[in-house]
Amino acid sequence: MAPDARCPRWGVAARGRVAAKRGVLKDGRPRLRAAPLEPPFRIVLVEPEIPQNTGNIARLAAATQSPLHLLGRLGFRIDERSVRRAGLDYWHLVTLEQHLDLAHFRHRHPTARLRLFSAVASRSYLDADFRPGDALVFGKESVGLDPDLLARMPDDVFGIPTLGPVRSLNLANAVAIVLYEALRQVGALAGAAPG
């Protein structure tokens, strides 16, 4: 994609270009690759507020071929410069869906099992039994997921333990930690090889 080309999904200019050869870094070294997972895990963000987090998560979604679902009212415009910058030139590789709310998401994806992640969970994400196709649901940065939702689905709520006195981890970091553990559990990373 030329530097001044417009991304068909976002209608915004892409910055730079993706390496011309798939699986090879710009300096010619091979990348470590794993086979895509079918069905993929779905990354679900409920009312994300910080554009840089969503941009970073979009890049993660592109790297793992995980669809990104944005629910409810966003705290930014999706075409904001900060969102685009954080996602670099990978936006055209992201499968993105926007939904009014969680009910709308469930209507469109009825077979996706919800796995909710919260700073107030009583069980670790390491105790979650992930399956391909699961929806990994994260709340907004300031308040997390709705307490009523967490109360209705207590068996599906997990958190990431912290060792220090921080309230919670950054949303983009939390999504990456959980997604890669889910991929590891289902064997999607086994057999990764250069190229």
C-alpha positions as CSV (number, residue, x, y, z in Angstrom):
1,M,0.0,0.0,0.0
2,A,1.5,3.3,-1.0
3,P,2.0,5.9,1.7
4,D,-0.8,8.1,0.4
5,A,-3.2,5.2,-0.3
6,R,-6.5,5.2,1.6
7,C,-7.5,2.2,3.7
8,P,-10.8,0.8,2.3
9,R,-12.1,-0.1,5.7
10,W,-11.3,3.1,7.6
11,G,-11.1,5.7,4.8
12,V,-7.9,7.1,6.3
13,A,-4.4,7.4,4.9
14,A,-2.1,4.6,5.9
15,R,1.4,5.5,7.2
16,G,4.2,3.7,5.4
17,R,3.9,0.2,4.1
18,V,3.9,-3.3,5.4
19,A,7.0,-5.4,4.5
20,A,6.6,-6.5,0.9
21,K,7.4,-10.2,1.6
22,R,5.1,-11.9,4.0
23,G,6.9,-13.7,6.8
24,V,10.2,-11.7,6.3
25,L,11.4,-8.7,8.3
26,K,12.6,-5.6,6.3
27,D,16.2,-6.8,6.8
28,G,15.5,-10.2,5.3
29,R,15.3,-12.2,8.6
30,P,12.4,-14.6,8.8
31,R,9.6,-13.9,11.3
32,L,8.3,-16.6,13.7
33,R,4.9,-17.7,12.4
34,A,2.1,-19.9,13.6
35,A,-0.9,-21.2,11.6
36,P,-4.1,-19.1,11.9
37,L,-6.7,-20.5,14.3
38,E,-10.2,-21.5,13.1
39,P,-12.5,-20.2,14.5
40,P,-10.4,-17.3,15.8
41,F,-10.7,-15.8,19.2
42,R,-12.7,-12.6,19.1
43,I,-11.4,-9.5,21.0
44,V,-14.4,-7.5,22.3
45,L,-13.9,-4.0,23.8
46,V,-16.9,-2.5,25.6
47,E,-16.9,1.3,25.3
48,P,-13.1,1.8,25.0
49,E,-12.0,5.3,26.0
50,I,-8.4,5.7,25.1
51,P,-7.6,5.7,21.3
52,Q,-4.0,4.6,21.7
53,N,-5.1,1.5,23.6
54,T,-7.6,0.6,20.8
55,G,-4.9,1.2,18.2
56,N,-2.5,-1.1,19.9
57,I,-5.2,-3.7,20.3
58,A,-6.0,-3.4,16.6
59,R,-2.3,-4.2,15.8
60,L,-2.5,-7.2,18.1
61,A,-5.7,-8.3,16.3
62,A,-3.9,-8.0,13.0
63,A,-0.9,-10.0,14.3
64,T,-3.1,-12.8,15.6
65,Q,-5.8,-12.7,12.9
66,S,-8.4,-12.1,15.7
67,P,-11.5,-10.1,14.8
68,L,-11.9,-6.9,16.8
69,H,-15.3,-5.9,18.0
70,L,-16.0,-2.5,19.4
71,L,-19.2,-2.2,21.5
72,G,-21.2,0.8,22.5
73,R,-20.1,4.4,22.6
74,L,-16.5,4.9,21.9
75,G,-14.5,7.6,23.7
76,F,-12.9,8.7,20.5
77,R,-13.5,8.8,16.7
78,I,-12.2,5.7,15.1
79,D,-10.4,7.8,12.4
80,E,-8.5,9.9,15.0
81,R,-4.8,10.3,14.3
82,S,-3.8,8.7,17.7
83,V,-5.8,5.6,16.9
84,R,-4.2,5.3,13.4
85,R,-0.7,6.0,14.8
86,A,-1.0,3.3,17.4
87,G,-2.2,0.8,14.9
88,L,0.5,1.9,12.4
89,D,-0.1,0.6,8.9
90,Y,-1.9,-2.5,9.9
91,W,-5.5,-1.2,10.0
92,H,-6.3,-2.8,6.6
93,L,-5.4,-6.2,8.1
94,V,-8.0,-5.8,11.0
95,T,-11.4,-7.5,10.8
96,L,-13.5,-4.9,12.6
97,E,-17.1,-4.9,13.7
98,Q,-19.0,-2.3,15.6
99,H,-22.0,-3.2,17.8
100,L,-24.6,-1.2,19.7
101,D,-24.0,-3.3,22.8
102,L,-23.3,-6.8,24.1
103,A,-26.8,-8.1,23.2
104,H,-26.2,-7.0,19.6
105,F,-22.8,-8.8,19.5
106,R,-24.4,-11.9,20.9
107,H,-27.2,-11.7,18.3
108,R,-24.6,-11.5,15.5
109,H,-22.3,-14.2,17.0
110,P,-24.6,-16.6,18.9
111,T,-22.0,-19.4,19.1
112,A,-19.2,-17.3,20.7
113,R,-18.8,-18.2,24.3
114,L,-18.2,-15.1,26.5
115,R,-15.1,-14.9,28.7
116,L,-15.2,-11.7,30.8
117,F,-12.1,-10.0,32.2
118,S,-12.1,-7.7,35.1
119,A,-9.8,-6.3,37.8
120,V,-12.3,-7.4,40.4
121,A,-12.4,-11.1,39.4
122,S,-11.8,-13.8,41.9
123,R,-10.3,-16.3,39.4
124,S,-7.1,-16.0,37.3
125,Y,-7.1,-15.9,33.5
126,L,-4.8,-18.9,33.9
127,D,-7.7,-20.9,35.3
128,A,-9.9,-20.2,32.2
129,D,-10.6,-23.1,29.9
130,F,-10.3,-21.3,26.5
131,R,-11.8,-22.8,23.3
132,P,-11.4,-21.5,19.7
133,G,-14.1,-19.0,18.9
134,D,-14.4,-17.6,22.4
135,A,-15.1,-13.9,22.8
136,L,-12.6,-12.3,25.1
137,V,-14.6,-9.4,26.6
138,F,-12.9,-6.3,28.2
139,G,-14.5,-3.2,29.7
140,K,-13.7,0.4,29.4
141,E,-10.4,1.7,30.9
142,S,-12.0,3.8,33.7
143,V,-14.6,1.4,35.2
144,G,-14.3,-2.0,33.5
145,L,-17.3,-4.1,32.7
146,D,-20.8,-3.5,34.2
147,P,-21.0,-5.0,37.7
148,D,-24.5,-6.4,36.8
149,L,-23.0,-8.3,33.8
150,L,-20.2,-9.7,36.1
151,A,-22.8,-10.8,38.7
152,R,-25.0,-12.5,36.0
153,M,-22.0,-14.6,34.7
154,P,-19.7,-15.3,37.7
155,D,-18.4,-18.5,36.2
156,D,-17.1,-16.6,33.2
157,V,-15.2,-13.8,34.9
158,F,-11.4,-13.9,35.1
159,G,-8.7,-11.4,36.0
160,I,-4.9,-11.0,35.7
161,P,-3.2,-11.1,39.1
162,T,-0.8,-8.3,40.0
163,L,2.0,-8.4,42.4
164,G,2.2,-4.7,43.2
165,P,-0.3,-2.1,44.5
166,V,-1.7,-1.0,41.1
167,R,-5.4,-1.0,40.5
168,S,-5.2,-2.8,37.2
169,L,-3.1,-3.2,34.1
170,N,-3.3,-1.2,30.9
171,L,-6.1,-2.4,28.7
172,A,-3.9,-3.2,25.7
173,N,-1.5,-5.1,27.9
174,A,-4.3,-7.1,29.5
175,V,-5.8,-8.0,26.1
176,A,-2.3,-9.2,24.9
177,I,-1.7,-11.3,28.0
178,V,-5.1,-13.0,27.8
179,L,-5.1,-13.5,24.1
180,Y,-1.7,-15.2,24.0
181,E,-2.6,-17.4,26.9
182,A,-5.7,-18.5,25.1
183,L,-3.7,-19.2,21.9
184,R,-1.2,-21.1,23.9
185,Q,-3.8,-23.2,25.7
186,V,-5.5,-24.3,22.5
187,G,-2.2,-25.2,20.8
188,A,-2.3,-22.4,18.2
189,L,1.3,-21.4,19.0
190,A,2.7,-25.0,18.9
191,G,4.7,-25.6,15.8
192,A,5.5,-22.0,15.2
193,A,8.4,-21.7,12.8
194,P,10.4,-19.0,10.9
195,G,8.8,-17.9,7.7
